[in-house]
Amino acid sequence: IGPARLRPAQPFGPACLLCQIAAMKSFARIACAVAVLASPVSAVVTARSVSSSGTLVERVVNLLKDLKEKLLTDEKVEQEVYDKYACWCEKTTQRKADAISDAQEDIRSLGQTILSLKGLIATRASEIAELEAAIKANKEAQAEATAIRSKENAEWVSETTELKEAIAALEKAVTVLVEGSKQPALLQASTAKAQIKAIIVALPAKGVLPEQMALLSEFMGSDAGYAPQSMTVQGILKDMYETFTADLESATQAESTSNMNFEKFIAMKTKQLKEDEAEKLKKEGEKAEAEQRLADTQNMYDDTVAQKEAD
């Protein structure tokens, strides 16, 4: 009776160690069986010399047959155990190999995703910083333009107020002088001088020629009477009236143009500001989403690396 036909187990894990132990037990049983058989055979040989050997031989033959059947049964059981654990070892080895291969591919893919997300986050952070700078500059430009426009408008109001007061005084003085020239006897010198004084007080700081101011002052200080200088003063006042009305019209037109340009500028800046703020909000959302994805991907990467090392 030969030894059990067990295949050599592959040295892999505790299961294969059990296979080796099972094989050793099988060989031990065979050895024990041989030792047991040796004793009956000796007894048969001894008994042959004293008695008939027929019965003893049959008993030995039957014993050997029984032992053979038991050994074959044990061999089959041990072979099944060995095959079971050998198959487990092969499947486990293949599964681990596949798992390691998959983990390596996942690590490579996750690593690329992490780098891509980090690049996206850096890009969005840079874009957000640029938009924040643009928004700040936009608001500062609007504030500066508003301050300048307010100052210009205040200057225009002051200037036009002076011009309007001067024009009103000139209109009144010219009317008085014209009426007086028609009826000189009715016009008192004090009345004419009072009108001229009112004009001088109402005159704006600019727009009056020195020679015009000199003639008016001379008229104010003259005792020669009204008639000799009346026509000259009327001419000066009419020239000043035309100059001031032209200045008022020009200033009003300039103010209208400046205000229109200001409104266009503010409208453009307001539109750009809304667009920049909307774009900034969008970029911040994309950055936050990328950061969350990066955190999740990094956790997956760490877990995959840990699992690969465990495999």
C-alpha positions in Angstrom: 0.0 0.0 0.0 1.6 3.2 -1.1 1.6 6.6 0.6 -1.3 9.1 0.0 -1.0 10.9 -3.3 -1.0 14.4 -1.9 0.3 17.2 -4.1 2.9 19.5 -2.6 1.2 22.6 -1.1 2.3 26.1 -2.2 3.8 28.0 0.7 1.1 30.7 1.0 -0.7 31.8 4.1 -2.1 29.8 7.1 -4.4 27.7 4.9 -1.5 26.2 3.0 0.2 25.5 6.3 -2.9 23.5 7.3 -2.6 21.6 4.0 1.0 20.6 4.9 -0.1 19.6 8.4 -2.9 17.4 6.9 -0.4 15.7 4.6 1.9 15.0 7.5 -1.0 13.5 9.5 -1.8 11.2 6.5 1.8 10.0 6.3 1.7 9.3 10.0 -1.4 7.2 9.7 0.3 5.1 7.0 3.4 4.6 9.1 1.2 3.5 12.1 -0.6 1.1 9.9 2.6 -0.5 8.7 3.7 -0.9 12.3 0.5 -2.5 13.3 0.7 -5.0 10.4 4.1 -6.0 11.3 2.9 -7.4 14.6 0.2 -9.7 13.2 2.5 -11.0 10.5 5.1 -12.0 13.2 2.3 -13.7 15.1 1.3 -15.6 12.0 4.8 -16.8 11.4 5.1 -18.0 15.0 1.6 -19.6 15.0 2.4 -21.4 11.8 4.9 -23.6 13.6 2.4 -24.7 16.2 -0.9 -24.8 14.4 -2.7 -24.6 11.1 -2.2 -21.3 9.3 -5.3 -21.1 7.3 -7.4 -19.1 9.6 -4.7 -16.7 10.6 -3.8 -16.0 7.0 -7.4 -15.2 6.2 -7.6 -12.9 9.2 -4.4 -11.1 8.1 -5.7 -10.8 4.6 -9.0 -9.3 5.8 -7.2 -7.0 8.1 -5.0 -5.8 5.3 -8.0 -5.3 3.0 -9.8 -3.3 5.8 -6.7 -1.2 6.3 -6.3 -0.6 2.6 -9.9 0.6 2.4 -9.4 2.9 5.4 -6.2 4.3 4.0 -7.9 4.9 0.6 -10.8 6.7 2.4 -8.4 8.8 4.5 -6.4 9.6 1.4 -9.6 10.8 -0.4 -10.6 12.9 2.6 -7.1 14.4 2.9 -7.0 15.0 -0.8 -10.3 16.8 -0.7 -9.1 19.0 2.2 -5.9 19.7 0.3 -7.7 20.5 -2.9 -10.1 22.8 -1.0 -7.3 24.8 0.6 -5.1 24.7 -2.5 -8.0 26.2 -4.4 -8.5 28.8 -1.7 -4.8 29.7 -1.9 -4.9 30.1 -5.7 -8.1 32.2 -5.6 -6.9 34.3 -2.7 -3.5 34.9 -4.5 -5.3 35.9 -7.7 -7.7 38.1 -5.8 -5.0 39.8 -3.9 -3.0 40.3 -7.1 -6.0 41.7 -8.9 -6.7 44.0 -5.9 -3.2 45.3 -5.9 -3.3 45.9 -9.6 -6.6 47.7 -9.3 -5.3 49.7 -6.4 -2.2 50.8 -8.3 -4.5 52.0 -11.2 -6.8 53.8 -8.8 -3.9 55.5 -7.1 -2.5 56.7 -10.4 -5.9 58.0 -11.5 -6.7 59.6 -8.1 -3.2 61.2 -8.0 -3.9 62.8 -11.4 -7.3 64.0 -10.3 -5.7 65.5 -7.1 -3.1 67.4 -9.2 -5.9 68.6 -11.6 -8.1 69.8 -8.8 -5.2 71.6 -7.1 -4.4 73.3 -10.4 -8.1 74.3 -10.8 -8.2 75.7 -7.3 -5.1 77.7 -7.8 -6.5 79.0 -11.1 -9.8 80.0 -9.5 -8.0 81.6 -6.6 -6.0 83.8 -9.0 -9.1 84.7 -11.0 -11.0 85.6 -7.9 -8.1 87.8 -6.7 -8.1 89.6 -10.1 -11.9 90.1 -10.0 -11.6 91.4 -6.4 -9.0 93.9 -7.6 -11.2 94.9 -10.6 -14.2 95.3 -8.4 -12.3 97.5 -5.9 -10.8 99.6 -8.7 -14.3 100.0 -10.2 -15.8 101.2 -7.0 -12.9 103.6 -6.4 -13.3 104.9 -10.0 -17.0 105.5 -9.4 -16.4 107.2 -6.1 -13.7 109.4 -7.6 -15.9 110.3 -10.6 -18.8 111.1 -8.3 -16.6 113.4 -6.2 -15.3 115.2 -9.2 -18.7 115.6 -10.7 -20.1 116.9 -7.4 -17.3 119.4 -7.2 -17.8 120.5 -10.8 -21.6 120.8 -10.3 -21.1 122.9 -7.2 -18.7 125.2 -9.1 -21.2 125.5 -11.9 -24.0 126.4 -9.5 -21.9 129.0 -7.9 -20.7 130.4 -11.2 -24.1 130.5 -12.9 -25.6 132.0 -9.8 -23.2 134.9 -10.0 -23.8 135.2 -13.7 -27.5 135.2 -13.3 -27.4 137.9 -10.6 -25.0 140.0 -12.7 -27.2 139.6 -15.8 -30.3 140.6 -13.8 -28.5 143.7 -12.5 -27.3 144.6 -16.0 -30.8 144.2 -17.4 -32.2 146.5 -14.7 -29.4 149.1 -15.1 -29.6 149.2 -18.9 -33.3 149.7 -18.7 -32.8 152.6 -16.3 -30.1 154.2 -18.4 -32.1 153.8 -21.6 -35.2 155.3 -20.1 -33.0 158.1 -18.6 -31.4 158.8 -22.0 -34.9 159.5 -23.3 -35.8 161.8 -20.5 -32.5 163.1 -19.0 -34.1 165.7 -16.8 -36.0 163.0 -14.9 -33.0 160.9 -14.1 -31.1 161.8 -11.1 -27.3 161.1 -11.0 -27.7 159.3 -7.6 -30.1 156.9 -9.1 -27.8 156.0 -12.0 -24.8 155.6 -9.7 -26.9 153.4 -7.4 -27.6 151.1 -10.3 -24.0 151.0 -11.4 -22.9 150.3 -7.8 -25.4 147.4 -7.7 -23.9 146.1 -10.9 -20.3 146.3 -9.6 -21.4 144.3 -6.5 -23.1 141.7 -8.6 -20.3 141.3 -11.1 -18.6 137.9 -11.1 -15.0 137.6 -10.2 -14.0 136.8 -13.7 -15.3 138.0 -17.1 -14.9 141.8 -16.6 -12.2 143.6 -18.5 -10.1 146.0 -16.5 -10.9 148.9 -18.8 -14.6 148.3 -18.4 -14.3 148.3 -14.6 -12.2 151.5 -14.8 -14.9 153.3 -16.8 -17.6 152.2 -14.4 -15.6 153.4 -11.5 -15.0 156.7 -13.3 -18.7 157.1 -13.8 -19.3 156.4 -10.1 -16.8 159.1 -9.0 -17.7 161.7 -11.6 -19.5 164.9 -10.7 -19.9 166.1 -14.3 -23.5 164.8 -14.4 -25.1 161.9 -16.1 -25.5 162.9 -19.8 -21.9 163.1 -21.0 -21.1 159.5 -20.0 -24.5 157.8 -20.3 -24.0 156.4 -23.8 -20.5 155.1 -23.0 -21.8 153.3 -19.8 -24.7 151.8 -21.7 -22.3 150.4 -24.3 -20.2 148.9 -21.6 -23.2 147.4 -19.8 -24.6 145.9 -23.0 -21.2 144.3 -23.8 -21.0 142.9 -20.3 -24.6 141.6 -20.7 -23.8 139.8 -23.9 -20.6 138.4 -22.5 -22.3 137.1 -19.3 -25.2 135.6 -21.1 -22.8 133.9 -23.5 -20.8 132.6 -20.5 -23.9 131.4 -18.8 -25.0 129.5 -21.9 -21.6 128.0 -22.4 -21.3 127.0 -18.8 -24.8 125.4 -18.9 -23.9 123.5 -22.0 -20.6 122.3 -20.5 -22.4 121.2 -17.4 -25.0 119.3 -19.4 -22.2 117.6 -21.4 -20.2 116.7 -18.2 -23.3 115.3 -16.5 -24.2 113.2 -19.6 -20.6 111.9 -19.8 -20.7 111.2 -16.0 -24.0 109.2 -16.3 -22.6 107.2 -19.2 -19.4 106.5 -17.2 -21.4 105.4 -14.1 -23.7 103.2 -16.2 -20.8 101.5 -17.8 -19.0 101.0 -14.5 -22.2 99.8 -12.8 -22.7 97.2 -15.6 -19.1 96.0 -15.4 -19.3 95.9 -11.6 -22.4 93.6 -11.7 -20.7 91.3 -14.3 -17.5 91.1 -12.2 -19.4 90.4 -9.0 -21.5 87.7 -10.8 -18.3 86.2 -12.2 -16.6 86.3 -8.9 -19.5 84.5 -7.2 -19.4 81.9 -9.9 -15.6 81.4 -9.5 -16.0 81.1 -5.7 -18.6 78.4 -6.2 -16.4 76.5 -8.6 -13.4 76.9 -6.2 -15.5 75.6 -3.2 -16.7 72.7 -5.2 -13.2 71.8 -6.3 -11.9 72.0 -2.7 -14.6 69.6 -1.6 -13.8 67.2 -4.4 -10.2 67.5 -3.5 -10.8 66.6 0.1 -13.0 63.6 -0.9 -10.4 62.5 -3.5 -7.6 62.8 -1.1 -9.4 60.6 1.4 -10.0 58.0 -1.3 -6.4 58.2 -2.2 -5.2 57.6 1.4 -7.7 54.8 1.9 -6.6 53.1 -1.4 -2.9 53.4 -0.4 -3.6 51.9 3.0 -5.6 49.0 1.5 -2.9 48.3 -1.1 -0.3 48.1 1.7 -2.6 45.8 3.6 -3.0 43.5 0.6 
